[in-house]
Amino acid sequence: MLYTKSREIANEFFVTLDFAQNLCYNKVNLFYRGDPMELGEKIRRARQEAGLSQRQLCGEELTRNMLSLIENGTARPSMKTLAYLAQKLGKSMSYFLEEDAQDQSELIASAEALRRAEAALEAGKDIYAAQLLEQVTSSRMLREKLLLSARLPGADLKKIGDQLPPMDDELLIRARIALAQGELDRCGHLLLAVENQTHPHWYLLRGRLAMAKEEWDKAADYLARIEGDFPEVVPLLEVCFREMGDFQRAYEYACRQKG
């Protein structure tokens, strides 16, 4: 089911990327508007007070790695995940959410309308589903609303596509995870799907992918474009040139690390 699947994806992949300016890229999973570090600390504190390990708290709902990211403030939980954690920890949703009552009420109502709209679509009740989607007023559920709207008969797919937020940030996250797991082909496919292929993080991942494939010349080309953006690029370029047999360039990059 689309809504369920989108929530599962959010649990695993829609984490924040800490870019050069410390900007948070988390366009879909924006249920929580406060500081993710504060939210993560609240969850960690509640877990410790309950005497639960990360593994015990995760259960079958989410991975231990994802919970660790949430507690460290580098990932934001979806509404479904936060509801699960609150229930397991014996806390209310309002304990974790720093929302005013009206905004929180709108968010919960929109989530329920989305759930019922998907069920209506599955049952072939398209008119009822369209009516329910009109009740989704939270801007933070725009993507889910649009994706379900695209399933309605006669939907203007071009208009919906134009309204959908870009997925570049999510694709970069997925590519990073795929690379870390050794899924090199998947990483490459995800990077090819990114619209903005001039972003420094795109070049960094392309360079690391090429290194993983031992395509040293390609890796050096990608990484050289961003050597001023990330300190970690300099030692990577040293490795690339050493593997290419260009020991003079490798020595230069080695010296730059010492300087």
N, C-alpha and C positions, 0 to 999 in steps of 0.2 A: 504494500500500500504506500502511496506517495508520501502522505503526511508522516507515517511511521518511519519510512525510509529516510526522509529528510531529517528527522530527529536523530536517527541512528548515526547518520553521517555527521551531524552536528556534534554528537558525543565524542566522536573520534577525531574529527579533522578541523573543525572551525575554531582554531586556537589563535591567539593574538601573535602577530609577528612584531618583534621589537626592532624597527628599522632605525636608520641612522638618527632620525630626529625623535626617536622614541614614540612614534605614532602607532596607535593600535589599529590593526586592520582586521576587523571582525564584523563584516557588514551584515551577515545574516543573523548570527547569534547575538543579538543585542538586547536580550531580555533584561540584563542587569546594566544600569547606567553608571553605577558608582565605580570606585577604584577596585579593579580585580584583585589587587594585593590584599585589600581589606576583606573582600569576600572570601578569598582563599584562606586567609588567617582565621576568619570566623568558622569556616568549615573544619579546618584543622583543629581548632580549639574545641569545637563541639565533639569532634571524633575522639579526641583525647579524653575529654570529660566523660564520654560514654564508655571509655575503656576498649575501644575498637581499633584494630590494626587497619591499615589501608586495604588489605586483602579482604578482611571481614566486612568492611563497609561497601566495597565494590560489588560483592555478590556476582550475579550474572548480568547486572545492568550496565556496567562500564568497566574498562580495563584499569588495572592498577596504575599504568603509565599515565592514563588520562587524569585520574584522580590526583596524581602527583603534580601534574601540570596545573590543575585547578588550584590546589593548595598553595602552590608556589606563585600564583598570580600571573602565569603565562598563558592560561586558557580560561575561558568563561564557560560555565555549564549551560546547557540548554534548559528551557523551562521544565521539560520532562525530567532531566537529570537532577535539577535542583529540587524538584518535588520529591523525587526518590530519596535524595540525600536527607532532606528535611524529615521525611517519614522515618527513615532508618535511625536518625539521630534524635528523634523525639522533639523536633522543633517545628515551629510554624514557618510558612514561607516568608512571612513578614519579618521574621528574625534575620533572614539573610538579605532580603530585598530592601534597598533604600529607596523606595518609591513612595510617592504620596498615595493616599487611599484611592483617589479617583483614577490615577494612571494605572495602579495595580489592578483595579477592578476592570478597566478597559482591556488590559492585557489578558487577564484570565477569561473574560467574555469572548475575546477574539480567538483565543486558543480553543475554547469550546466550540465556537462557530466553525472553525476550521475542521475540527474533528468530525462534527456532524455533517459538514459539507462533503467531506471525503466519503463518509458512509453513504450519503445520499447518491453520490456519483456511482459508487460501487453497486448500488441497488437500482441504478437506471433512472433515478428521480432527478433529472437534470434541472428542471425549473425550480424545484425546492433547493437544490444545491446552489443555484445562482442566487436565490434569495438569501441563503445563509452566508454566502460569500460577501454580500453587501453589508452584512453585520460585522465583518472583520475590519475594524477601524484603526487598529494599532499599526502605525507605520513600521514597527519593528517586525511585523509579520508579512511585509509586502511580498517577499519572494514566494513564500508558501501560498499566499493568496493568488498570485499571478500564475503559478504552476498549476494550481487546481483549476483556475479559470481557463487555462489553455485546453483543458479536457472537455469543456462545454461545447455542444454542437454549435457550429457557426462562429466559433471564437476567432477574433482578429489576431492571428498569431504574430503578424508583423508588429502590431501595436504592443502586444504583450512582450515580445522580444525586445522592443525598444525601451520598455519600462523596466525590464529586469536589470538589477544592479550587476556590474561586471563581476566575473568569478575569478579574476586573476589571482587575488590574494589566497583564495581557497585552493586554487590549482597549485600555487607555489608551495603551500603547506603540504598538500598531498604528494607533490614531487619530492619534497624534502623527506617525508616519511618513507616513500618508496625507495629512495636512494639509501637511506639508513638501513632499510631491510634487505638491501641487495637486489631489489626488483628494478634492474637497470632499464629494461625495455619499457616498463610502465612509467618510470620516471621520465624517460624521453618523450613518450606520448603525451604526458601531462604538460611538459614544458612546451611542446609544440602547440598545445591548445591555448596557451597564454596569449592574450591579445597584445599586451605591451611587452615586446621582446627587447626593450632597451633599458629595462629596470635593472639596477645593479644586482639585486638578488637573483634575477633571471640569469645574468651572466655568471654569477657565482655558482649557481646550481649547474649550469651548463658546463662550466669548467670542472667542477667536481665530478660530474657524470663522465666527462671525457677522460679524466684521470682514472676513474674506476674501470673504464674500458681500455686503459693504457694507450689512449690516443693523445699522446703527449703534445704534439704540435697544435692540435685543436684546443686542448686544455690551456696551453700557454696563450693562444690568441684570445680566448674568452677572458681569462684572468687578467691579462695585461690591460684590458680596457677598464678595469675597476681596481687596479692596485692602489689607487689613492683613496678608495672608499672603505676598504676593510684591511686592518693590519694582518689578518690571517692569510691574505693573498700572497704576501712576500715569500714566506717559507714554501707555499705551494708552488710558486713560480721557480724557486730554487730546485725543487724536486723535478719539475717538468724539464727544465733545461739540462739537469744532470742526466735524466733518463734519455734525453735527445742527444747526448754526447757533446753538448755545448757547455763545456766546463768553465769557460771564461764568464759566460752569462750567469751560470750557476754560482760561481765564486762571487760575482758582484752582488747577487741577491743574498748570499750568505753574509757578506760584509754589512749589508744594509740592516740586517737583523741585529748585528752587534752594535751598530752605530745608533 
